[in-house]
């Protein structure tokens, strides 16, 4: 799924597209339910996207600060790039 549908985004930020399969669209529509039951351990931060992963409830920082940030400026910024000495 990642190589086909999530090339330029992640699962939480992906917008549903008409070209997606019926199954993948159904999975994406379940995100609000999934977010109430799933949590994430950051560990070293290499797979945690600072802007696109949900931090506050089900919203990403990019959604919260929409209109105040350039969407492309933070693309690919993981938490590991801002963590120093484990903090």
C-alpha positions as CSV (number, residue, x, y, z in Angstrom):
1,X,0.0,0.0,0.0
2,X,2.8,2.4,0.9
3,X,4.5,2.2,-2.5
4,X,1.2,2.6,-4.4
5,X,-0.8,5.0,-2.3
6,X,1.5,6.7,0.1
7,X,4.4,7.9,-2.0
8,X,4.2,11.5,-1.0
9,X,2.4,11.4,2.3
10,X,1.8,9.1,5.2
11,X,-1.2,7.0,6.2
12,X,-2.6,9.7,8.6
13,X,-2.3,12.6,6.2
14,X,-3.3,10.8,3.0
15,X,-6.4,12.3,1.3
16,X,-8.9,9.8,-0.2
17,X,-8.6,9.8,-4.0
18,X,-11.2,8.4,-6.4
19,X,-8.5,6.3,-8.0
20,X,-7.8,4.4,-4.8
21,X,-9.2,0.8,-4.4
22,X,-12.5,0.4,-2.6
23,X,-10.6,-1.5,0.1
24,X,-8.0,1.2,0.7
25,X,-10.6,3.9,0.8
26,X,-12.5,1.9,3.4
27,X,-9.4,1.6,5.5
28,X,-8.7,5.3,5.3
29,X,-12.3,6.1,6.4
30,X,-11.6,4.1,9.5
31,X,-8.8,6.4,10.6
32,X,-10.8,8.2,13.3
33,X,-11.7,4.9,15.0
34,X,-8.1,3.7,14.7
35,X,-6.7,6.9,16.2
36,X,-8.7,6.3,19.4
37,X,-7.2,2.8,19.9
38,X,-3.6,3.2,18.5
39,X,-0.7,4.9,20.0
40,X,2.9,5.3,18.8
41,X,6.2,4.9,20.5
42,X,8.6,7.4,19.0
43,X,11.9,5.6,20.0
44,X,14.6,7.4,18.1
45,X,12.2,9.4,16.0
46,X,13.4,8.2,12.6
47,X,10.0,7.1,11.5
48,X,7.9,9.9,13.2
49,X,7.1,12.8,10.9
50,X,7.1,16.0,12.8
51,X,4.4,17.7,10.6
52,X,2.2,14.9,9.3
53,X,1.8,12.4,12.2
54,X,-1.0,13.0,14.6
55,X,0.1,14.7,17.8
56,X,-2.9,16.3,19.4
57,X,-5.9,14.0,19.2
58,X,-6.2,13.0,15.6
59,X,-4.7,16.2,14.2
60,X,-1.2,16.8,12.8
61,X,0.8,19.9,13.4
62,X,0.3,20.8,9.8
63,X,-3.5,20.6,10.1
64,X,-3.4,22.7,13.3
65,X,-1.1,25.4,11.8
66,X,-2.7,25.2,8.3
67,X,-2.2,28.4,6.4
68,X,0.8,29.4,8.6
69,X,3.3,27.0,7.2
70,X,4.6,26.1,3.8
71,X,3.5,22.5,3.2
72,X,6.7,21.7,1.3
73,X,9.1,23.3,3.8
74,X,8.6,20.6,6.4
75,X,8.2,17.6,4.1
76,X,10.2,14.7,5.3
77,X,11.2,16.3,8.6
78,X,11.3,13.5,11.2
79,X,11.6,13.9,14.9
80,X,15.0,12.3,14.9
81,X,16.4,15.5,13.2
82,X,15.4,17.6,16.1
83,X,16.1,15.2,19.0
84,X,19.5,15.7,20.6
85,X,20.9,13.2,23.1
86,X,17.6,11.4,23.5
87,X,15.6,14.5,24.4
